[in-house]
């Protein structure tokens, strides 16, 4: 990657770009195992409105990776929303890189930044959810020290469209 990468906090003005990345990344990563209707329902327009709301929310933090003035990926963190979590558990809610920008280290940079933000927020542990069939995603997180959390089995929320696994990492606070 020849252009410099800038990591910054996302704003509601970024909603359309993030929504586009979200849709493209979902199709790229999940088309082999998710119901095509689920992917078809996930449009940039429907996602943009949700992202405007999320980016205005102070509870979660979404940081974007900008390359050449365009957003190429994003990561969202905050307190865990899992029913079995206490206030020491943070969560990586989303990490996606535009398929055209994958393979250049953006995901690794976004993940390192997300973990640092969770640690700085005072969390001792962080979790994330990944589709069980997402072998590439699982391998990525495992390379970076995340491990499956047996306590997460069967605790996916109703929004999941397939079996998922919870991963966990000690933040060493």
N, C-alpha and C positions, 0 to 999 in steps of 0.2 A: 504494500500500500504506500503510495508516494505522498499523498496528502496527510497533513497533520490531523490527529484525532483530538477532539475536544470533548471532555465529559462535563456535562452541566445539568442542572436541575431542569426538568421538563416544565413547560408552562401550558396553559390552555391553548395558546396559539400553535402549539405543536401537535394538537389532536389529530389533524388530518394526516400528517406524515406518519405518526405512530400507528394510526388505524390502518393505513396502507401496509405498513410493515407487518402488523399483526395478521392481517388477512393473507398476505403473500407467504409469511413464515408458516402459518397454520397449514396452508395447502401444501407447501413444500415438505414439511415435516410429518404431516399426519394423513396425507391422501391415501396411503397404502393400507390404513387400518380404520380410519373413521368413516362413518356413514356419509356418503357424498351429500346428503341433504343437510347435515350439520355444517359442512364446509360451505355449501351454497347459501345458507342463511347468514353466514358471517360475512357481511359486506363492509366495505370501507365506510359507507354512509352510516350504517347502524353502529359501527364501532366508534366513529368519530364523536358522536354525541356522548357516548359512555366515557370516552377518554377526556372530553372537556370537563365532565363532572369529576372524574378521578384526579385530573391534574390540578383542579381548583381545591381539592381536599388536602388539608394539612396533615392528616393522620398518616397517610402513606407517602412515600417519596419515590418519584420516578425520575431517574437520571437518564439522559440520552447521550449517545455517542454521535457526534457530528463529524462528518468527513467532507471536506470541500463545501462547507455551507449547507449540507443536507444531512438529515438524521438517517443514520444507518443501522441503529439498534437502540434498545432500551432495556432497563431493568427497574423493577418496582419492589420496594421493601417496606416493611412495617411490622407491627405486632402480629403474632400468629392469630389466625381466625379459627384455629382448630379447637373443638370443644374440650379437648383434654389438655390444652396448653395453659400455663400460668403466665404471669407477666414477665418472666425471665426468657421467654421464647419469642424470637423474632421469626419472620418468614420472608423468603424470596417468593413473591407472588407471580412474577413474570420476568423472563429474560428471553428476548428475541432479537435476532440479527437478520436484517434483510437478506434473503437468499443470495442476491447479487454481491453482497459484501462479506459473505461467509468465507472462512478459511484464512482470514487476514489477522486473526487475533483479537477482534473486537469483542467476541463473547467472553474471552478470558479477561480482558480489561474490564468489561462491565461486571463480571462476576466478582473480581477482586474489589472493585469499587463498592459493590453491593454488600459484600461481607464486611468491609471496613465501615460502611455506614451503619450496619446492624450492630457491630461491635461498639461504635461510638455512641449509639443510642442506649447502650447499657445492657443489651441482651447477652445472656450466657451461652445460648444455643440458638441455632437457626434451623428451620425446616423449609422444605419445598416439596411440591407434588409434581410428578411426571407420569405421563401415560406409561403403563407397564410395557406396551409394545414399542415405545420410543427408544430403541436401542442406542441410537446415536446420542440422544440427549442424556440417557443414563450413563453412557460411557464418558461423556464430557464431565458430568458432575462427579463421577467416581475418580476421574483423573485429578480432580481438584480437591479431593479429600472428603467428599460427601459420601455417606454410607446409608444403605436402606435402614429404615426405622421399623422394626417389627411391630411396634405399638401403633403404627399408622394403618396397618392392614384393615381394610373394610371401613375406613373412616373418611373416604372420599365424600365430598358434599354432592348434593343433587345436580349441580351444574356439570359434573364430569360426564363425558360421553363414552366412557369405557373404563376398564379397570386401571387404577393408578397406584403408584407406590409413593410413600412418603420417604424422603431422604432427610438426613440430619447431619449437622456438623457442630462440633464444640467450638465456640468462639474464644475460648481461653481467656475470659475476662479475669 
